[in-house]
Amino acid sequence: LDAEDVDVPSPDEKSVITYVSSIYDAFPKVPEGGEGISATEVDSRWQEYQSRVDSLIPWIKQHTILMSDKSFPQNPVELKALYNQYIHFKETEILA
């Protein structure tokens, strides 16, 4: 029985029961380490995730604009300075 067999507008009740019971056969016990996480922990992690996404979106927009400038200096000294800016960006911004 595949997921597509029960992913229909009106699945057969016996098919759903068979599918759900096959999940219990595949995962018969709770993994070591406990019962999982509580609902409040899920909420806390979701809020943390949302906070990170909210701060990441403006960062992406800002750096996309900066990186879209494809003009490079012809002077080797200025080119080296641009390369150093890139290295600084890579080591501080991306790894942070």
Backbone torsions as a table, in degrees:
resi	resn	phi	psi	omega
1	LEU	NA	129.0	179.9
2	ASP	-105.5	162.4	178.3
3	ALA	-59.3	-33.2	-179.1
4	GLU	-64.6	-24.7	179.9
5	ASP	-68.7	-28.1	-179.7
6	VAL	-107.9	-5.4	179.2
7	ASP	-91.1	64.1	179.9
8	VAL	-133.2	162.8	-177.8
9	PRO	-57.2	-39.6	179.4
10	SER	-131.2	82.7	-177.9
11	PRO	-71.1	150.5	175.7
12	ASP	-67.0	133.0	-175.8
13	GLU	-59.7	-40.8	-179.7
14	LYS	-67.0	-33.7	177.8
15	SER	-65.8	-41.4	179.1
16	VAL	-63.6	-44.9	179.5
17	ILE	-62.2	-42.5	178.4
18	THR	-63.0	-42.1	-178.5
19	TYR	-65.3	-46.8	-179.5
20	VAL	-63.6	-41.0	179.9
21	SER	-67.0	-29.5	177.4
22	SER	-68.5	-29.0	175.9
23	ILE	-65.9	-42.6	178.3
24	TYR	-65.2	-32.1	176.6
25	ASP	-68.0	-38.0	-179.1
26	ALA	-73.5	-34.5	-179.0
27	PHE	-125.3	74.7	-171.4
28	PRO	-72.0	-20.8	-177.3
29	LYS	-141.6	161.8	177.4
30	VAL	-69.8	133.9	179.4
31	PRO	-60.9	157.7	178.6
32	GLU	-58.6	143.6	177.8
33	GLY	116.1	-1.3	173.9
34	GLY	121.0	-159.3	-173.1
35	GLU	-95.6	5.5	-176.3
36	GLY	101.5	-154.0	-179.0
37	ILE	-115.0	154.2	-178.0
38	SER	-79.0	166.4	179.6
39	ALA	-62.1	-36.4	179.0
40	THR	-68.4	-34.1	177.0
41	GLU	-67.6	-39.0	176.5
42	VAL	-61.4	-45.9	178.5
43	ASP	-60.6	-43.1	-179.9
44	SER	-63.0	-45.1	179.4
45	ARG	-66.3	-37.0	178.7
46	TRP	-65.0	-42.2	178.9
47	GLN	-63.5	-40.9	178.0
48	GLU	-63.6	-43.2	177.9
49	TYR	-60.6	-47.2	179.4
50	GLN	-60.7	-40.6	178.8
51	SER	-62.4	-43.4	179.2
52	ARG	-66.1	-40.3	178.8
53	VAL	-64.4	-43.0	-179.9
54	ASP	-61.4	-32.8	177.7
55	SER	-85.3	-25.0	-179.2
56	LEU	-74.4	-37.4	-176.5
57	ILE	-59.3	-50.3	177.3
58	PRO	-62.6	-36.0	178.1
59	TRP	-61.2	-45.2	179.4
60	ILE	-62.2	-46.0	-179.8
61	LYS	-61.1	-44.8	-179.3
62	GLN	-62.5	-47.2	-176.0
63	HIS	-76.2	-24.6	173.6
64	THR	-64.8	-41.6	177.7
65	ILE	-64.3	-45.3	179.7
66	LEU	-62.2	-41.5	-176.8
67	MET	-77.7	-16.9	-178.4
68	SER	-77.0	-13.7	176.0
69	ASP	-72.9	110.0	-175.1
70	LYS	-102.9	19.6	177.3
71	SER	-90.6	129.1	-178.9
72	PHE	-116.9	141.0	178.8
73	PRO	-67.1	149.1	178.4
74	GLN	-88.9	-20.5	180.0
75	ASN	-74.8	126.3	-178.5
76	PRO	-59.5	-34.2	-179.9
77	VAL	-66.7	-44.4	178.9
78	GLU	-68.0	-36.5	177.7
79	LEU	-64.5	-40.4	177.3
80	LYS	-64.4	-39.8	178.0
81	ALA	-63.9	-40.2	177.9
82	LEU	-64.5	-41.3	177.4
83	TYR	-62.6	-42.2	178.1
84	ASN	-63.4	-36.5	175.5
85	GLN	-62.7	-41.5	178.2
86	TYR	-61.8	-46.2	179.6
87	ILE	-60.7	-43.8	178.5
88	HIS	-61.4	-44.6	178.5
89	PHE	-60.2	-47.3	-177.9
90	LYS	-62.2	-40.6	-176.1
91	GLU	-80.4	-28.5	-176.2
92	THR	-103.4	-43.3	-174.7
93	GLU	-81.3	-47.2	-173.1
94	ILE	-72.9	-39.9	-178.7
95	LEU	-77.7	-13.1	-177.0
96	ALA	-72.7	NA	NA
